[in-house]
Every structure is written in C-alpha cells, then in structure tokens.
C-alpha cells in the first residue's frame, strides 16, 4: 500500500526506452506521471494506446511503485497487468501502450 507520509524519498531511479534510447530520470520528489505527451513527466508521444495520464510512479522510502491511473488499455509490469499498485524491482519491464520501459534503480531490492 502506498502511504502519504511526509518523509522525502531517497530513491532516485530512471526509465529506459531501449527502442528509442530515451531515458527518463525519476527525481527525489517521488512522483512521476507517464502519459501521452508533455507537460507530464514521462511523455510517450501520440501512441493511441496510451491515455493522456496513463500511470504514475510513486516513491515510498527507497521503493518505487507503479500505479495505473484507470487507463483504458492498462499498465503492465513483466507482462502482468497492474491492478492497484505494484512495487518495482530493478530491471522490471513496464509496458504502456506500444512502449516498453526498463526500470532502473541502484537501490532497488532484487
């Protein structure tokens, strides 16, 4: 469960899109929204299978969670649909629409 504690997350992570070479840095603010295009944190372009605000990544302490934002086509981690939230591990593959993003976090447990 994702809490709402005031403790600032220490986790710094990134998402890597191997198909395009893009890397999205997830800052210590602990919140990043994935969606169709800017001004969100992780813009994936005009993919018709990506909602405007599709999913978000939330840090809690050193852990990161993927939360689907009631997207029409769902969010997947390692080919499993996310319902609610899912804690991410270094190397997890996040699928949003036609885009696959590798989650990279030096402090993640494996």
C-alpha positions in Angstrom: 0.0 0.0 0.0 1.3 3.4 -0.8 1.3 5.8 2.1 1.2 9.5 2.3 4.0 10.1 4.8 5.9 13.4 4.7 9.3 11.7 4.5 11.1 12.7 1.3 12.0 9.6 -0.7 15.7 9.0 -1.2 15.2 6.8 -4.2 16.5 8.1 -7.5 15.6 5.9 -10.5 15.1 6.0 -14.2 13.2 4.5 -17.0 15.0 3.5 -20.2 13.3 3.1 -23.6 15.7 0.8 -25.5 13.8 1.2 -28.7 14.4 5.0 -28.9 17.4 5.4 -26.5 15.3 7.8 -24.3 16.0 7.9 -20.6 13.6 9.5 -18.1 15.1 10.4 -14.7 12.8 9.9 -11.7 13.8 12.6 -9.2 13.7 12.5 -5.4 10.3 14.3 -5.5 9.0 10.7 -5.6 6.2 11.2 -8.2 6.3 10.9 -12.0 3.3 10.6 -14.4 3.5 8.6 -17.6 1.2 9.6 -20.4 0.7 10.6 -24.0 2.6 13.9 -24.1 4.1 16.8 -22.1 3.6 18.5 -19.7 3.7 15.2 -17.9 7.0 13.7 -16.6 7.3 10.7 -19.0 5.7 11.7 -22.3 5.3 8.8 -24.7 4.1 10.7 -27.8 0.9 10.2 -29.7 0.5 6.4 -29.1 -3.3 5.8 -29.4 -3.0 3.0 -26.7 -1.6 5.4 -24.1 -4.0 7.6 -22.0 -3.3 11.2 -21.5 -2.4 10.4 -17.9 -1.9 6.7 -18.0 0.1 5.7 -14.9 2.3 7.1 -12.2 5.4 6.1 -10.4 5.4 6.8 -6.7 8.4 6.5 -4.3 8.0 5.5 -0.8 11.3 5.4 1.1 13.7 3.5 -1.2 10.9 1.7 -3.0 9.1 2.7 -6.2 5.6 1.7 -7.1 3.7 1.7 -10.5 0.1 2.8 -10.2 -2.3 2.6 -13.2 -4.5 5.7 -13.4 -7.6 3.9 -14.7 -6.2 3.8 -18.2 -8.3 2.3 -20.9 -5.6 -0.2 -22.0 -3.9 -0.9 -18.7 -0.3 -0.9 -17.5 1.8 -4.0 -17.3 4.9 -5.0 -15.3 6.8 -8.0 -16.7 3.7 -8.8 -18.8 1.3 -8.8 -15.8 -1.5 -6.2 -15.7 -1.2 -3.9 -12.7 -4.3 -3.5 -10.6 -3.9 -1.1 -7.7 -0.1 -0.6 -7.3 2.9 -2.8 -7.8 6.3 -2.4 -6.2 9.1 -2.3 -8.9 12.4 -4.1 -8.8 15.5 -3.1 -10.8 15.2 -4.5 -14.3 11.4 -4.7 -14.4 9.8 -4.1 -17.8 6.9 -1.6 -17.8 4.6 -1.8 -20.8 2.4 1.2 -21.5 0.7 1.2 -24.9 3.3 0.3 -27.5 6.2 1.4 -25.3 8.4 -0.8 -23.1 10.4 0.9 -20.4 13.1 -0.8 -18.3 13.0 0.4 -14.6 16.5 1.1 -13.3 17.2 1.9 -9.7 20.5 1.4 -8.0 18.9 1.0 -4.5 16.1 -1.5 -5.6 16.0 -4.9 -3.9 16.3 -7.8 -6.3 
